[in-house]
Amino acid sequence: MEQITPTLKLHTRQEKGGTHINSLIMTHKGNSYHLFAGAKDTVHVFSESIALYVLTVNKAEGTLGLNAYMAPEPFPINTFILHSSKDIKRTLGSQWEKLSPETLIQNLTKHLI
């Protein structure tokens, strides 16, 4: 598994009363992928063969998610989300914050269906 730094672009449009966020797009090797990440998320991306794994961590909200993409499909083929700090600790252990992003992904891929 290799960590990569793809291009990320935020697509927006102007609406009455403000700006609407359409999507966050990741581009890698000529393919575009729709990401599910927020403003306070830390995003880690790894590739393995034709698969891309996107780990999103939001410590402030206590959420953690893993999306698996298969090139060139623009949407994840599988997703696993932990919605609270309690869920994260129960799944990854109380010392999960000391684990590397690659180790977190390896542990979470076991939960993908």
N, C-alpha and C positions, 0 to 999 in steps of 0.2 A: 504494500500500500504506500502510495506516494502523496505527500501533501502538495497541493497546487494552489496557485493564486490566480483564479480566473478574473475576467473583467465583470464588474457588477454595474448595472445601470438601473436607475430609478425612473420609471415612466409615470408622468403625471399629466393631468389636463385641468384647465381652468373651468370652474363652474361658478354659478352665482353663489356668492358668499365665501369663496375660497378655492383652494387647490385640492383636487381629488387625486389620491395615489392609485394608479391603475395596477402597477405590478413592479416587482423587483426581478430583473432578468440577469441571469448569469450566462456568460458566453465562454465556451471552451472548445477549442479545436473546430471552430466554425459552426458549432451547434449552440442553440439558445435554450435555456432552462428557466422555468418559472420557479422562483424561490418563495418560500413562506417564512419570512423573517421580519422582525420589527425593528424600530429605531434603536432600541436598547439591547438588541441581540448581538452577540459575538458569533461570527460565522467562520467555521473551519471546513475546508473542502479537501477531500482526498479522492484519488482515482485508483482504481484497481481493474485492470483489463478494460472492458468497455463500461464498467460501472463507475458512477460518481456517488460519493457519500457526502452529504451536507449536514454537519452538526451545528445546531443553533443553541446557544446557551444564553439565558437571561437570568442572571443571579438576582437582580432586583425584583423580578416577578416570580422567581422560583420555578422556572420552566426550562425544559431541555428537550430538544427534538432531533430526530434523525430522519432524513429523507434520502431514499435510494433512487437514483436515476439510472436508466439504461440508455446509452447513446443510440440514436439521436432523439429519443422521446422527450418532449419538452416538459412533461409533468412527471412527478415521482411515481415509480411503480410500487413503492411501499413506504410507509411512514410509521414511526413509533414516537409517541410524545408522552413525556412525563409532566403532569400539570401542577405539581407542587414540590416543595423542598422535601416533604415527607416521602413522596413517591420516588424522588431521585435517590434519597438516602436508602430507602428500602430496596431499590433495584441495583444501585451501584456501590452502596456502602457509605458509611459516615465520612470517609476520607476521600470521597469522589473528586473533590476540587484539586487534589494533589495528582490526579491521574492526567496523563497527556491526552490531548484530543484524539490521537490515534488509538490509544487504549480504550477511551470512552466509546469510540465508534466500534471497535472490535467487540466490546462487551454488549453494546446495544444491538448489533447485527443479529445476535442470537434471538432477539425478540421480534425480528421482522418475520412476517409470515411468508 
